[in-house]
Amino acid sequence: SATNNKLENTSQTTQHSSSSSKPVEDKQTTKQLDQAKQLAASYHYDEAIALLEKDDAKEAQQLLATLKKEKESLVKWEDPTKISHVFFHSLIVDPAKAFHTQQAQGYKDYMVTISEFNKTIDQLYKNNYVLVNLNGLVKKGTDGKLTFTGVSLPEGKKPLILSQDDVSYY
């Protein structure tokens, strides 16, 4: 979270002034580098950049420069009608039970097994879809109205919203 990042940055700044805590500083820098790489891998460039901006370590500054350059090449998806959406009903955990009940035909028609779901997600990834969080695509104004803000992704990647319909436990 932003608070944790601030605490880490504050702690790191304090450690810069003490030469005896060099190994701790390196450990924190490594932790921040790993966290920034993870954020960038999930296309959260702003958060990764913010994490690295206050770190003076050479490795952090090199990664920061790389991430800023990568961010400049992102493609902005600004039209909400161009963002795909797929939804699933409840997933079937135990096909042996589900497909041998009175509701079996409904389950076959409208639901998928966990294995089918996983294969579908894998296929979407292979086709360059990236799951995006709907909450990250909109911003609530002071008037309470939502405004579409879009999402930026590397060229060739396509945003996809996944949702679950009719959540229930059968």
C-alpha positions in Angstrom: 0.0 0.0 0.0 1.0 3.6 -0.3 1.4 3.9 3.4 3.7 0.9 3.5 5.7 2.4 0.7 6.1 5.6 2.5 7.2 3.8 5.6 9.8 1.8 3.6 11.0 5.0 1.9 11.3 6.8 5.2 13.1 3.9 6.8 15.5 3.7 3.8 16.2 7.4 3.9 17.2 7.1 7.6 19.5 4.2 6.8 21.3 6.2 4.2 22.7 8.3 6.9 24.2 5.4 8.8 27.2 3.6 7.2 26.9 0.7 9.6 23.5 -0.3 8.2 24.6 -0.9 4.6 23.5 -4.6 4.4 20.0 -3.6 5.6 19.9 -0.8 3.0 20.9 -3.3 0.3 18.2 -5.7 1.5 15.6 -3.0 1.4 16.7 -1.9 -2.0 16.5 -5.5 -3.3 13.0 -5.8 -1.8 11.9 -2.6 -3.5 13.4 -3.6 -6.8 11.6 -6.9 -6.6 8.3 -5.2 -5.7 8.8 -2.6 -8.5 9.5 -5.4 -11.0 6.4 -7.3 -9.9 4.3 -4.1 -10.3 5.7 -3.4 -13.8 5.1 -7.0 -14.8 1.4 -6.5 -14.0 1.5 -3.1 -15.9 1.3 -1.0 -12.8 4.0 1.4 -14.0 3.0 4.4 -12.0 3.1 2.5 -8.7 6.5 0.9 -9.6 7.9 4.3 -10.6 6.7 5.9 -7.4 8.3 3.1 -5.4 11.7 3.7 -7.0 11.8 7.5 -7.3 13.1 8.1 -3.7 15.7 5.3 -3.9 19.2 6.5 -4.7 20.7 3.1 -5.2 22.2 2.6 -8.7 20.1 -0.4 -9.5 16.9 1.4 -8.5 17.8 4.4 -10.7 18.5 2.1 -13.6 15.2 0.2 -13.3 13.5 3.6 -12.8 14.8 4.8 -16.1 13.8 1.6 -17.9 10.3 1.7 -16.5 9.8 5.3 -17.5 10.9 4.5 -21.0 8.6 1.5 -21.1 5.7 3.6 -19.8 6.1 6.1 -22.7 5.5 3.3 -25.2 2.3 2.1 -23.7 -0.9 2.2 -25.7 -3.9 4.0 -24.1 -7.3 2.3 -24.2 -9.6 5.3 -23.9 -12.8 3.9 -25.4 -14.8 1.7 -23.0 -16.6 0.0 -25.8 -13.3 -1.5 -27.0 -12.7 -3.3 -23.7 -13.9 -6.9 -23.8 -15.8 -8.4 -21.0 -16.3 -12.1 -20.2 -18.3 -13.5 -17.3 -18.8 -16.9 -15.7 -21.5 -18.4 -13.6 -20.4 -20.4 -10.6 -17.6 -22.8 -11.3 -18.2 -26.6 -10.9 -15.9 -28.1 -8.4 -17.1 -31.7 -8.5 -18.3 -32.6 -12.0 -19.2 -36.2 -10.9 -21.8 -34.8 -8.5 -22.9 -31.8 -10.6 -23.6 -33.7 -13.8 -25.5 -36.5 -12.1 -28.3 -34.4 -10.6 -31.7 -33.0 -11.7 -29.9 -29.7 -12.6 -27.2 -31.4 -14.7 -28.4 -30.0 -18.0 -28.4 -26.5 -16.6 -24.9 -27.0 -15.2 -23.8 -28.3 -18.6 -25.4 -25.3 -20.5 -24.3 -22.5 -18.3 -21.4 -23.4 -16.1 -17.9 -24.5 -16.5 -15.6 -26.8 -14.5 -12.5 -25.4 -12.8 -10.4 -27.2 -15.4 -12.4 -25.5 -18.3 -12.1 -22.2 -16.6 -8.3 -22.5 -16.2 -8.0 -23.5 -19.9 -10.1 -20.6 -20.9 -8.0 -18.1 -19.0 -4.8 -19.7 -20.4 -6.2 -19.3 -23.9 -7.1 -15.6 -23.3 -3.5 -15.0 -22.1 -2.2 -16.7 -25.2 -4.3 -14.3 -27.3 -2.7 -11.3 -25.5 -5.6 -10.4 -23.2 -4.7 -8.9 -19.9 -7.2 -8.9 -17.0 -7.9 -5.4 -15.8 -9.7 -4.3 -12.7 -12.9 -2.4 -13.5 -12.3 -0.1 -10.5 -9.0 1.0 -12.1 -10.8 2.1 -15.2 -13.0 4.7 -13.6 -12.6 7.6 -11.3 -15.3 8.9 -9.0 -15.7 12.7 -9.2 -16.6 15.0 -6.3 -20.1 15.0 -7.7 -20.3 11.2 -7.3 -20.3 10.6 -11.0 -17.9 8.0 -12.5 -15.6 9.0 -15.3 -13.9 6.4 -17.6 -10.1 6.9 -17.2 -9.0 4.0 -19.4 -5.9 1.8 -19.1 -2.5 1.8 -20.7 -0.9 -1.5 -21.9 2.0 -2.5 -24.0 1.3 -2.6 -27.7 -0.4 -5.8 -28.7 -2.0 -6.4 -25.3 -5.8 -6.2 -25.0 -7.7 -5.3 -21.8 -10.3 -7.8 -20.5 -12.7 -7.5 -17.6 -13.7 -10.8 -16.0 -16.7 -11.1 -13.8 -18.7 -13.7 -12.1 -22.5 -13.7 -12.6 -25.1 -15.0 -10.1 -22.7 -15.8 -7.3 -24.2 -18.5 -5.2 -23.4 -21.7 -3.5 -25.3 -24.7 -4.7 
